[in-house]
């Protein structure tokens, strides 16, 4: 096999490995609409959780600077 074929094969194996352990795919029903909405809910929940974690950290930083500026402005 050529290097390209080996690299491509390894990449495909890695993709399959990730998909097998993924929490995105749902196998509850054979109905396409049910699978779509179950997958949509799972993906959107994961996205929302990640967004809230990032936003919570950003808000903490912003509030820290607001407190600092408030303290500095009271001293002037």
HELIX and SHEET records of a PDB file:
HELIX    1   1 UNK A    3  UNK A   21  1                                  19    
HELIX    2   2 UNK A   32  UNK A   75  1                                  44    
END                                                                             
